[in-house]
Amino acid sequence: QVQLVESGGGLVQPGGSLRLSCAASGSIFSINAMRWYRQAPGKERELVAAIPRFGSTTYVDSVKGRFTISRDNAKKSVYLQMNSLKPEDTAVYYCNAEIIDRVLNIKDYWGQGTQVTVSS
């Protein structure tokens, strides 16, 4: 059984910062791409940032220059550093990872989501 567990959400004032963490556990052989999505009320889920096992990161235009995605392969974890937060960043943030398990099945897994609220 594979799980993704997120942490680090909360309430922050505009211009503030938060750091989201997501740790994978279970019967894992390897992790390919890791991603952060978000879903605001009444809107579709959107891809915020992605990081392959090796290679360049990608970001949605609205967060470029403010958010940074990183990963620690030894800890099977991915992070999202969010700076200069805006009210429009308010959403539930979800961690996603393409994981190869120990019997070499490849599957996408999702975390439970963590609420980020940017408000004064």
C-alpha positions in Angstrom: 0.0 0.0 0.0 1.3 3.4 -1.0 0.3 6.7 0.7 1.1 10.3 0.2 0.7 12.5 3.2 0.8 16.3 3.0 1.4 18.9 5.6 2.1 22.6 5.9 -1.1 24.3 4.9 -2.8 27.1 6.8 -3.9 30.7 7.0 -1.4 33.4 5.9 -1.7 37.1 5.1 -1.1 38.4 1.6 2.6 38.6 0.9 3.4 35.9 3.3 5.0 32.5 2.8 4.1 28.8 3.4 6.0 25.6 2.7 4.0 22.5 1.8 5.5 19.0 2.3 4.4 15.7 0.9 6.0 12.3 1.9 5.4 9.0 0.2 5.4 5.8 2.1 4.7 2.1 1.5 5.8 -0.5 -1.0 7.8 1.9 -3.3 10.5 0.9 -5.8 10.9 4.3 -7.4 9.1 7.6 -7.9 9.0 9.3 -11.3 7.4 12.8 -11.6 6.0 14.5 -8.5 3.5 17.3 -8.8 1.4 19.8 -6.9 -2.1 20.6 -8.0 -4.6 23.0 -6.5 -8.4 23.4 -6.6 -10.2 26.6 -5.6 -13.9 26.6 -4.8 -15.9 26.4 -8.0 -12.9 25.9 -10.1 -11.3 22.9 -11.8 -8.2 21.3 -10.3 -5.0 22.8 -12.0 -1.4 21.7 -12.1 0.7 24.2 -10.2 4.2 22.7 -10.4 6.0 19.5 -11.5 9.4 18.0 -10.9 10.7 14.9 -12.7 13.0 12.5 -11.0 15.8 14.1 -12.9 15.5 17.3 -15.0 13.8 20.7 -15.1 10.8 21.9 -13.1 7.7 23.4 -14.6 5.2 25.9 -13.2 1.9 27.4 -14.1 2.4 31.0 -15.3 0.5 32.5 -12.3 3.1 31.2 -9.8 6.3 31.6 -11.7 8.9 33.5 -9.7 6.9 33.0 -6.4 6.7 29.3 -5.9 9.5 26.7 -5.9 9.1 23.0 -6.2 11.8 20.7 -4.9 12.2 17.0 -3.9 14.3 14.8 -1.8 14.5 11.4 -3.4 16.1 9.8 -0.3 13.1 10.9 1.8 10.6 10.2 -1.0 9.3 13.7 -0.5 8.3 16.7 -2.5 8.0 20.3 -1.3 6.4 23.5 -2.5 7.8 26.8 -1.2 5.2 29.5 -1.7 6.3 33.1 -1.4 4.5 36.4 -2.0 1.2 34.7 -1.6 -1.9 36.3 -3.0 -5.6 35.8 -2.2 -6.0 34.1 -5.5 -3.6 31.3 -4.3 -6.3 30.2 -1.9 -7.2 26.6 -2.6 -6.8 23.0 -1.5 -3.4 21.9 -2.6 -2.8 18.2 -3.6 0.3 16.3 -3.9 0.5 13.8 -6.8 3.2 11.3 -7.7 3.8 8.6 -10.3 5.1 5.7 -8.3 6.5 2.3 -9.3 5.8 -0.2 -6.6 7.9 -3.2 -5.6 6.1 -5.5 -8.1 6.8 -2.8 -10.8 3.3 -1.6 -11.2 3.2 2.1 -12.2 0.3 4.2 -10.8 -0.6 7.8 -10.0 -1.2 8.5 -6.3 -2.8 11.5 -4.6 -2.5 13.0 -1.2 -5.5 14.0 0.9 -5.1 17.7 0.2 -4.1 20.6 2.5 -6.0 23.9 2.7 -4.1 27.1 2.0 -6.0 30.3 2.7 -4.5 33.7 1.9 -6.4 36.5 3.6 -6.0 39.5 5.7 
